[in-house]
Amino acid sequence: MKYFWKAAKFALHCQLTPPKVTEEEIIVRTDKFEIPAILYTPKGKSCGTILAVNGLAYLGNKDPRFAAVCRSAAAVGYTVISPLLVEVTQFRILKETVEKIKELILHISSNKEYCPDQKLSYIAPSFSGSMGLIAASDPEVGKNISSILTIGAYCDVQSTLDYVMTSDDGDEYGRMILLYNFVKFALKSENQELEFALKACVLDGSFSRETLELPTVLENISAENKEVFFKLREDKSFRAQIWKEIVANAGSQSSFLQELQVKDKLHLLDCHVSIVHGLGDNVVPAKEAVILKEHLPRKKSKLVLTPLISHGDVGISLAQIPAIYDLVQGFAFFFKNARAKEKAA
């Protein structure tokens, strides 16, 4: 019950303005890189340490929606470290991000100042949630993780990308991000004009974005590339054909479909996993969460499918009390297993 109320406060703080907590900009230095991060410190003794990685958003770890999640976790007693991954702010889906997450987990968990228990937990939405699961499947990394909370994560990368690219219900914002990352596999040569147009479309669709770039970009590209852009955006059959070419040309040995696959790595996880997923998610369909749950140990995982959230968000409405209870139970499972273990006397 203790963790239920902690989770209920977390959910409420995410919806409303969370209480003020101490925030400090730090640099996480490892042997391989230096990454700026925001450190959120709770009042009093910390219950545990959480690495919080934001989803694909141009404001990165300063996206107000994700910052609210971090502040809310700190407000209920956890130390939170939220790194700025530049490629994520640039909407790039790269296997190198998984390696960065691994390094962050190893470095932060070994730092007694930030992580006295030397085990941390992980919160992330969408693709960043799935990348965290891939990172945790590495035994050397996974042994440093107590608990994971994913919100809107995918399990099978190909079925997820197929849905976004070809389904009538697929989200255009997510589709444009995928095309921006992978359309190069369907082109005979690099096409910067088309990539600029796709990125501008993504930026224009981003949260809190005010200045529109796409109209100006389209005025300055060739008529041929403008036609391809609009066909990718509006012509489902053309887009489906391009997607087939992307998958065929990605390369059998270094294919992004292999590098970013989650399903075949889940049996290697040894930590607790809370899976929260919006039923109406039109970027990553809710069936992906069900597949995730099916591939994880029953006693070490909890699945919550909820009508209360959209893709990767934690905002809630007070309209449906049973759904709120289920969602809070999912958060409680995460926080209970994210707590620092008490040392024996």
Salt bridges, closest charged atoms under 4 A:
GLU23 OE2 - ARG71 NE 2.45
GLU25 OE2 - LYS62 NZ 3.06
GLU34 OE2 - ARG29 NE 3.18
ASP63 OD2 - ARG65 NH2 2.82
GLU87 OE1 - LYS100 NZ 3.05
GLU99 OE2 - LYS102 NZ 3.61
GLU103 OE2 - LYS32 NZ 3.67
ASP117 OD1 - LYS343 NZ 3.23
ASP138 OD2 - LYS102 NZ 3.38
GLU140 OE1 - LYS143 NZ 3.08
ASP156 OD2 - LYS263 NZ 2.85
ASP168 OD1 - LYS236 NZ 3.08
GLU172 OE2 - ARG233 NE 3.15
GLU195 OE1 - ARG92 NH2 3.45
GLU213 OE2 - ARG209 NH2 2.28
GLU259 OE2 - LYS95 NZ 3.67
ASP264 OD1 - LYS265 NZ 3.18
ASP270 OD1 - LYS300 NZ 3.18
ASP281 OD2 - HIS277 NE2 3.34
ASP281 OD2 - HIS311 ND1 2.71
ASP313 OD1 - ARG65 NH1 3.98
